[in-house]
């Protein structure tokens, strides 16, 4: 009965995969408690996970990112905040949760400029900053704080932005950019797409996947390798290095005189 309840809970939470995870957890426990049923337990644990079609990663090109940034109105406080936030997201590849959790003292400028964040599993990491990002952050940190806000990118009331708030402001600028950047019209842009874009730029620059994994805070290298599958230009470069097949000229078969004599004698 217990595994039935676990299965029902899994179906409510996330379908077949969650249900199967709960069942496996229970039967691994049962393997220690009821070794006499090990044969049946192993059959249950051998049930394969459902294979799902994996959509190819979406990412933006440099012109598309610049088109979005150009739509921010940097004559206003909100526009300067949004420009700096989006530029930082596209350059560092930080998760949206990491960006909204940044404080003003998370930014270290000068020699070895970087931004410190706390990622998944409460793991702290430092991400280098480009000169353009350094300059934008330097100007932004000179802005007067709203009600003594400590957040690097506060809302109008001095509190922290929400993930939905970041998505909303990104949607606003993407909608504007689509008027003059046609390629954006076929793309669904989210803060995580900006993270993918940062990873793809590193990959295109020849940075090793192990370094990109550290940069993005990936625990498993398999997560980083998904960018290789989405990198068509890298595949085309590899294909160009292959030696092409030599064209074999097809020749018409000409029987020998002995073969003709044999056939005529039949």
C-alpha positions in Angstrom: 0.0 0.0 0.0 2.9 2.3 0.8 4.3 2.2 -2.7 0.8 2.8 -4.1 0.5 6.0 -2.1 4.0 7.0 -3.2 2.9 6.4 -6.8 -0.2 8.5 -6.4 1.8 11.3 -4.9 4.3 11.1 -7.8 1.5 11.3 -10.4 0.1 14.4 -8.7 3.5 16.1 -8.5 5.0 15.3 -11.9 3.7 12.4 -13.8 5.3 9.1 -14.7 8.9 10.1 -13.9 8.1 11.3 -10.4 6.0 8.2 -9.8 8.8 5.9 -10.9 11.4 7.7 -8.8 9.2 7.2 -5.7 8.6 3.6 -6.5 12.4 3.0 -7.0 13.1 4.7 -3.7 10.6 2.5 -1.9 11.9 -0.8 -3.5 15.5 0.1 -2.7 14.4 0.4 0.9 12.5 -2.9 0.6 15.6 -4.7 -0.7 17.2 -4.3 2.7 14.0 -5.1 4.7 12.7 -8.0 2.6 15.6 -9.8 0.9 13.4 -12.9 0.3 11.6 -10.8 -2.4 14.8 -9.6 -4.0 14.0 -11.2 -7.4 10.7 -9.3 -7.6 12.4 -6.1 -6.3 15.1 -6.2 -9.0 12.5 -6.6 -11.7 10.8 -3.4 -10.5 14.1 -1.5 -10.2 14.9 -2.5 -13.8 11.8 -0.6 -15.2 13.3 1.9 -17.6 12.6 5.7 -17.4 10.4 7.2 -20.0 12.5 8.7 -22.8 11.4 12.2 -23.8 12.2 14.2 -26.9 14.8 16.8 -25.9 14.3 20.2 -27.5 17.5 21.9 -28.8 18.8 24.7 -26.6 17.7 28.2 -27.5 20.4 30.9 -27.4 20.9 34.4 -28.7 23.6 35.7 -31.0 25.6 38.8 -30.2 23.6 41.0 -32.6 20.3 39.8 -31.0 21.6 40.6 -27.4 22.8 44.0 -28.5 19.4 44.7 -30.1 17.7 44.0 -26.8 20.2 46.1 -24.8 19.7 49.0 -27.3 16.0 49.1 -26.4 16.7 50.2 -22.8 16.2 53.9 -22.1 19.4 54.8 -20.2 18.2 58.3 -19.5 16.0 56.9 -16.7 16.9 55.0 -13.5 14.8 52.0 -14.6 16.4 51.9 -18.0 19.9 52.0 -16.5 19.1 49.3 -14.0 17.6 47.0 -16.7 20.5 47.6 -19.1 23.1 46.7 -16.4 21.1 43.7 -15.2 20.6 42.3 -18.8 24.2 43.0 -19.7 25.4 41.2 -16.6 23.1 38.2 -17.2 24.3 37.8 -20.9 28.0 38.1 -20.0 28.2 36.0 -16.8 25.5 33.4 -17.5 24.2 33.7 -13.9 20.9 32.1 -13.1 18.0 34.5 -12.6 17.8 33.4 -8.9 21.5 34.3 -8.5 21.1 37.7 -10.2 18.2 38.8 -8.0 20.1 37.6 -4.9 23.2 39.8 -5.6 24.0 42.6 -3.2 26.0 45.7 -4.0 29.0 44.3 -2.2 28.9 41.2 -4.4 30.6 43.2 -7.2 34.4 43.5 -7.0 35.9 46.0 -9.4 39.5 46.9 -10.2 42.1 44.3 -10.9 40.6 40.8 -11.2 37.1 42.2 -11.4 34.4 39.7 -10.7 31.0 39.1 -9.2 30.4 36.7 -6.3 27.2 34.7 -6.1 25.7 31.8 -4.2 24.4 29.1 -6.6 22.7 25.8 -6.2 23.6 23.8 -3.1 24.7 27.0 -1.4 27.9 26.9 -3.3 29.7 30.2 -3.7 31.5 31.0 -7.0 33.2 34.0 -8.6 32.6 35.0 -12.2 35.0 37.3 -14.1 33.6 40.5 -15.7 34.4 42.0 -19.1 35.5 45.6 -19.4 32.1 46.6 -20.7 30.3 44.9 -17.8 32.8 46.6 -15.4 32.1 50.0 -16.8 28.3 49.5 -16.6 28.5 48.3 -13.0 30.8 51.1 -12.0 28.3 53.7 -13.3 25.4 51.8 -11.8 27.0 51.6 -8.3 27.2 55.4 -8.3 23.4 55.6 -8.5 21.7 56.7 -5.3 20.2 53.7 -3.5 16.4 53.5 -3.1 15.5 53.5 0.6 18.9 52.1 1.6 18.5 49.1 -0.6 21.3 46.5 -0.4 20.2 44.6 -3.4 22.3 45.2 -6.5 19.2 45.5 -8.7 16.3 46.6 -6.5 12.8 47.3 -7.5 11.2 50.8 -7.2 10.5 50.3 -3.5 14.0 49.2 -2.6 13.2 45.5 -2.3 14.5 42.7 -4.4 13.2 41.9 -7.9 11.4 38.7 -8.3 12.1 36.1 -11.1 8.8 37.1 -12.7 9.8 40.7 -12.5 13.0 40.0 -14.4 11.1 38.0 -17.0 8.6 40.8 -17.4 11.2 43.5 -18.0 13.0 41.2 -20.5 9.8 40.5 -22.4 9.3 44.3 -22.7 12.6 44.9 -24.4 12.5 41.8 -26.5 9.1 42.9 -27.9 10.7 46.3 -28.8 13.8 44.6 -30.3 11.7 42.4 -32.6 10.6 45.4 -34.6 14.1 45.8 -36.1 15.7 42.4 -35.3 13.8 39.9 -37.4 15.6 36.8 -36.0 14.2 37.5 -32.5 10.6 37.0 -33.8 11.1 33.2 -33.9 12.7 32.9 -30.5 11.2 32.6 -27.0 13.6 34.6 -24.8 13.9 34.0 -21.1 16.6 34.8 -18.5 17.8 31.2 -18.9 18.2 31.8 -22.6 20.6 34.6 -21.7 22.5 32.0 -19.6 22.7 29.6 -22.6 23.9 32.5 -24.7 26.8 33.2 -22.4 27.8 29.5 -22.5 27.6 29.4 -26.3 29.8 32.5 -26.6 32.4 30.9 -24.3 32.2 27.7 -26.5 32.6 29.7 -29.7 35.7 31.4 -28.2 37.3 28.0 -27.7 36.9 27.7 -24.0 37.1 24.1 -22.7 33.9 22.5 -21.5 35.4 21.9 -18.0 36.0 25.6 -17.6 32.5 26.4 -18.8 31.1 24.0 -16.3 33.0 25.8 -13.5 31.9 29.2 -14.9 28.2 28.3 -14.9 28.3 26.3 -11.7 27.3 22.9 -13.2 27.8 20.0 -10.9 27.8 17.4 -13.8 29.8 17.8 -17.0 26.9 16.1 -18.9 24.9 19.4 -18.4 27.6 21.4 -20.1 28.0 19.0 -23.0 24.5 19.8 -24.1 25.9 23.0 -25.5 28.1 21.0 -27.9 25.0 19.4 -29.4 23.4 22.9 -30.0 26.6 24.3 -31.5 26.0 23.8 -35.3 29.0 26.0 -36.3 31.3 23.8 -34.2 30.0 20.7 -36.0 30.5 22.3 -39.4 34.1 23.2 -38.5 34.8 19.6 -37.5 33.2 18.4 -40.7 35.4 20.7 -42.8 38.5 19.1 -41.2 37.5 15.6 -42.5 39.2 14.3 -45.6 36.5 14.1 -48.4 35.8 10.8 -50.0 37.6 10.3 -53.3 35.2 10.1 -56.2 35.4 6.7 -57.8 34.8 6.7 -61.5 32.3 4.0 -62.5 33.5 1.9 -65.4 31.4 -0.2 -67.7 32.0 -4.0 -67.3 33.8 -5.5 -70.3 33.9 -9.3 -70.4 37.1 -11.0 -71.4 37.4 -13.0 -74.7 37.5 -16.3 -72.7 34.3 -15.4 -71.0 32.6 -14.6 -74.3 33.8 -17.9 -75.8 32.4 -19.8 -72.8 29.0 -18.0 -73.0 28.8 -18.6 -76.8 29.4 -22.3 -76.2 26.4 -22.7 -73.9 
